[in-house]
Amino acid sequence: MYAERASRLDGAVVWTRTAPTAPGPARPVLPDGCMDLLWTDGTLYVAGPDTRAHPPGETPAGADARYDGVRFAPGAAPALLGVPAHELRDQRVELAGLWPAARVRALAGRIGGAPDPAAALEDLALRHAADAPQPDPVLRAVARRLDAGATVAAAAEAAGLSARHLRRRSLAAFGYGPKTLARILRLQRALALVREGVPYAEAALAAGCADQAHLSREVRDLAGTTLGAYTASLSANSETPQPSGSSTTA
């Protein structure tokens, strides 16, 4: 089961996932341009920005694994965490590896003792965001433009940045260059339409792909599957699809 809600932190989402008790692999976590702060099994983790599908592993029979998280909008997490996004690209790391271990133990104790770990995790993010530098507003605007379908060149021009300067700042904010972010956001737009039942060809064009074949290549490259297999997985698994970091820390 999966549930999410808008966070009080600008652009963030608070989510909870309970893993199935039956053994077997869950659906891979697809890249979405975001980073997550995660709580599971008494440990705080960070899910870095993914460039490919992240295999979530398996849940042992009889287990009742629960994952709580705060998913940050593209470009928002590095300022709060104090770590450039590219250092966490395609990784799941314990928060104690980024912040002082004693501090993280104290935070983990609060969350573990809270009646609602997801709400406690959100409070943690809100407190630390208040004391942290603000996310780069220029890069947040770039991400919004790319998510709306703008080209990288148009987003750079609107931001008043050269292509080289935009790429350098994007590595710290997003974990990769703006072209990769644009591809990931386009894929997410297309798959959202597919989940709504829009035919593949129409979804491809509406999302900004050249044609269905283009979308098929992007699904293989970024999601590690095919359009047909992705659609079949939706029928086999009725829970809401999870973006980056929201299935597991493994």
Secondary structure, DSSP 8 states (H G I E B T S, - for coil): -EEEEE-SSTT-EEEEEE--SS-SB---B---S-EEEEEETTEEEEE---SS-B---B--TT---EEEEEEE-TTTHHHHHTS-GGGGTT-EEEGGGTS-HHHHHHHHHHHHTSS-HHHHHHHHHHHHHHHS----HHHHHHHHHHHTT--HHHHHHHHT--HHHHHHHHHHHHSS-HHHHHHHHHHHHHHHHHHTT--HHHHHHHHT-SSHHHHHHHIIIIISS-HHHHHHHHHH--S----TTSS---
